[in-house]
Amino acid sequence: MLKLSLIIPVYNEERHIRACLDAVALQTVMPTEVIVVDNNCTDHSIEIARGYDFVTIVQEPRQGRGNARTAGFNSAGGDIIGRIDADSRIHSDWAAKVIQRFESDSELAGLTGMSYTPFIPFVVSVRTTLYSRAYYWFAHAAFDTITMWGANMAMRRSDWQKVAGKVILDDSKVHEDQDVSLWIAGQGGKIVQDNSLLMTTDEQSYQYLPKLLHYAHLYESTKSIHKKNGNLTSPKLRRQGFLRTLPGRLTAYLLGIPLFIISFALFPAYYFYLSKINR
């Protein structure tokens, strides 16, 4: 059986890290190692993580998700590197499915999955995969290839090692998960979206207007950078084609404007909510 290293970058996630690690503990097949990357936490996140005997703590003093992810990936010893966020609660068969997919497909370089998130803002009792599906529709249409989502992804360590020295660590320039995906895809790496690879999160801050605008900026910057470096024009890129990305193109036009309107309308409520929980 291939060995799986699970990486969880963490910066002040004491509200979520316990539920995240409880979900890891319930896996039908446990990862070979679980690495929590302490990215300068000032709360009780790492204290909580140390309470799990299967967790290894790695320190990364350089602030930023890209730095924390890279420190974790470079510390991994498994054949497969899994990656989730501290607010991801992976389903009990997550690790087993990741290992099975890579064992059954020797060409597979990267794997990504779905998330259940609240359907209505601030209401966690009703969840849907719609928002993660819409994200993939848009991103895969925009890049014309499949990219991975950092909250639910895995890659072969040998493929990470091919691009580790090329990825951009500056979080102000790229979406780090899209960046590493496009480096792998640009070299011909096969990335697959598996809708049965599931996790759950109660976070919805993607509807928070400042974050939405920031993510839109990062998308444009990521696309521009990978056009210039040749990954998006590479003959090795596994393209999706117009028809397969048509749902994403329609989503971008039909849902993009309403999402910005909703985010603008909800901004005062989100600002109050996030200010309260951050205190």
MARVO-644932 format. One record per residue (C-alpha): x, y, z; residue in one letter. Coordinates in steps of 0.02 Angstrom, whole numbers, padded with zeros to 5 digits, always signed. Layout:
BEGIN
XYZA
...
This chain:
BEGIN
+00000+00000+00000M
+00061+00175-00042L
+00101+00283+00108K
-00001+00442+00135L
+00063+00598+00223S
-00074+00720+00271L
-00025+00904+00285I
-00128+01034+00380I
-00062+01214+00376P
-00122+01307+00532V
-00127+01489+00583Y
-00236+01527+00735N
-00369+01395+00703E
-00415+01345+00881E
-00601+01353+00837R
-00582+01218+00705H
-00426+01113+00732I
-00502+00992+00857R
-00647+00943+00742A
-00523+00930+00597C
-00409+00810+00691L
-00556+00712+00763D
-00610+00677+00584A
-00434+00619+00541V
-00437+00501+00691A
-00595+00419+00623L
-00519+00369+00456Q
-00548+00189+00405T
-00368+00190+00343V
-00254+00306+00441M
-00124+00411+00351P
+00054+00357+00383T
+00088+00528+00457E
-00010+00685+00496V
+00091+00846+00492I
+00020+01005+00568V
+00119+01157+00511V
+00128+01292+00645D
+00133+01454+00546N
+00164+01569+00697N
+00005+01527+00792C
-00029+01639+00943T
-00185+01548+01005D
-00210+01370+01071H
-00208+01283+00900S
-00042+01194+00923I
-00077+01151+01104E
-00235+01063+01046I
-00144+00976+00903A
-00011+00908+01021R
-00150+00814+01111G
-00163+00693+00964Y
-00028+00559+00969D
-00029+00537+00779F
+00014+00721+00746V
+00188+00787+00706T
+00215+00975+00724I
+00323+01067+00597V
+00368+01249+00624Q
+00365+01375+00481E
+00415+01552+00536P
+00388+01630+00364R
+00208+01689+00367Q
+00087+01637+00231G
-00009+01489+00167R
+00113+01455+00026G
+00259+01448+00147N
+00165+01338+00271A
+00107+01219+00136R
+00281+01203+00063T
+00360+01170+00233A
+00235+01031+00262G
+00255+00956+00088F
+00444+00957+00101N
+00435+00870+00271S
+00321+00732+00206A
+00391+00557+00189G
+00243+00471+00107G
+00220+00421-00074D
+00064+00532-00077I
+00047+00704+00000I
-00129+00746+00057G
-00176+00924+00097R
-00326+00995+00191I
-00364+01154+00288D
-00385+01164+00476A
-00573+01189+00454D
-00590+01037+00340S
-00678+00886+00415R
-00635+00745+00296I
-00759+00601+00283H
-00707+00435+00360S
-00660+00353+00194D
-00557+00501+00131W
-00383+00428+00158A
-00435+00257+00093A
-00505+00333-00067K
-00350+00439-00095V
-00235+00289-00079I
-00346+00181-00189Q
-00354+00312-00327R
-00165+00330-00335F
-00134+00143-00325E
-00256+00108-00467S
-00187+00242-00584D
+00002+00253-00602S
-00015+00410-00710E
-00112+00507-00578L
-00016+00659-00517A
-00150+00755-00423G
-00322+00726-00349L
-00455+00844-00282T
-00629+00827-00209G
-00790+00909-00152M
-00849+00998+00004S
-01015+01012+00094Y
-01039+01193+00147T
-01190+01287+00218P
-01318+01327+00085F
-01382+01482+00175I
-01263+01604+00260P
-01246+01576+00449F
-01357+01419+00441V
-01251+01261+00462V
-01395+01136+00470S
-01422+01138+00281V
-01268+01098+00178R
-01234+01072-00006T
-01092+01034-00126T
-01157+01166-00246L
-01029+01298-00202Y
-00879+01183-00223S
-00951+01119-00387R
-00975+01298-00448A
-00795+01339-00399Y
-00730+01194-00502Y
-00842+01239-00650W
-00772+01414-00651F
-00589+01373-00616A
-00579+01231-00742H
-00661+01338-00875A
-00546+01484-00836A
-00386+01380-00848F
-00452+01252-00973D
-00380+01114-00863T
-00416+01034-00695I
-00342+01117-00542T
-00340+01061-00360M
-00422+01148-00212W
-00312+01165-00059G
-00447+01116+00066A
-00465+00943-00013N
-00322+00881-00120M
-00180+00757-00137A
-00032+00733-00253M
+00106+00610-00285R
+00262+00664-00191R
+00371+00634-00343S
+00265+00760-00440D
+00280+00887-00300W
+00468+00868-00302Q
+00470+00912-00488K
+00389+01082-00456V
+00438+01122-00276A
+00572+01243-00333G
+00456+01331-00456K
+00299+01369-00355V
+00267+01547-00298I
+00267+01571-00109L
+00199+01749-00108D
+00014+01738-00062D
-00016+01911-00133S
+00023+01850-00309K
-00063+01682-00331V
-00189+01559-00264H
-00059+01436-00200E
-00165+01283-00239D
-00199+01340-00417Q
-00016+01386-00437D
+00050+01214-00391V
-00087+01133-00496S
-00039+01231-00651L
+00145+01191-00630W
+00102+01006-00623I
-00025+01017-00765A
+00093+01119-00874G
+00217+00976-00869Q
+00084+00853-00924G
+00035+00792-00751G
-00136+00710-00739K
-00254+00790-00612I
-00424+00715-00574V
-00578+00785-00488Q
-00664+00648-00385D
-00836+00703-00327N
-00844+00560-00202S
-00690+00625-00109L
-00784+00727+00021L
-00758+00841+00168M
-00870+00960+00265T
-00841+01136+00329T
-00952+01264+00413D
-00849+01411+00352E
-00927+01526+00221Q
-00810+01674+00221S
-00793+01652+00032Y
-00952+01758+00027Q
-00866+01896+00127Y
-00849+02041+00005L
-00666+02089+00041P
-00613+01906+00027K
-00713+01884-00133L
-00629+02035-00212L
-00458+01977-00152H
-00485+01804-00225Y
-00543+01878-00390A
-00382+01979-00397H
-00277+01825-00357L
-00364+01726-00494Y
-00321+01858-00624E
-00143+01868-00561S
-00122+01678-00560T
-00188+01663-00737K
-00076+01803-00799S
+00080+01728-00720I
+00048+01555-00793H
+00015+01626-00964K
+00184+01712-00957K
+00279+01560-00891N
+00203+01450-01026G
+00105+01326-00921N
-00064+01377-00995L
+00002+01366-01173T
+00104+01208-01147S
+00069+01069-01274P
+00078+00948-01127K
-00070+01030-01038L
-00220+00913-01026R
-00354+01030-01093R
-00539+01014-01051Q
-00605+01092-01211G
-00749+01212-01239F
-00895+01092-01217L
-00833+01017-01054R
-00802+01191-00981T
-00966+01264-01043L
-01052+01245-00872P
-00910+01345-00796G
-00926+01482-00924R
-01113+01493-00896L
-01085+01494-00708T
-00963+01638-00723A
-01090+01746-00816Y
-01252+01691-00734L
-01196+01675-00553L
-01047+01792-00544G
-01144+01956-00537I
-01278+01892-00414P
-01139+01826-00300L
-01058+01999-00293F
-01228+02078-00258I
-01264+01954-00117I
-01090+01979-00046S
-01113+02167-00048F
-01282+02152+00039A
-01214+02033+00171L
-01056+02133+00203F
-01117+02220+00364P
-01178+02055+00439A
-01018+01964+00393Y
-00911+02105+00459Y
-01001+02100+00626F
-00996+01909+00633Y
-00810+01893+00591L
-00765+02036+00710S
-00859+01948+00849K
-00781+01776+00825I
-00607+01849+00801N
-00621+01932+00971R
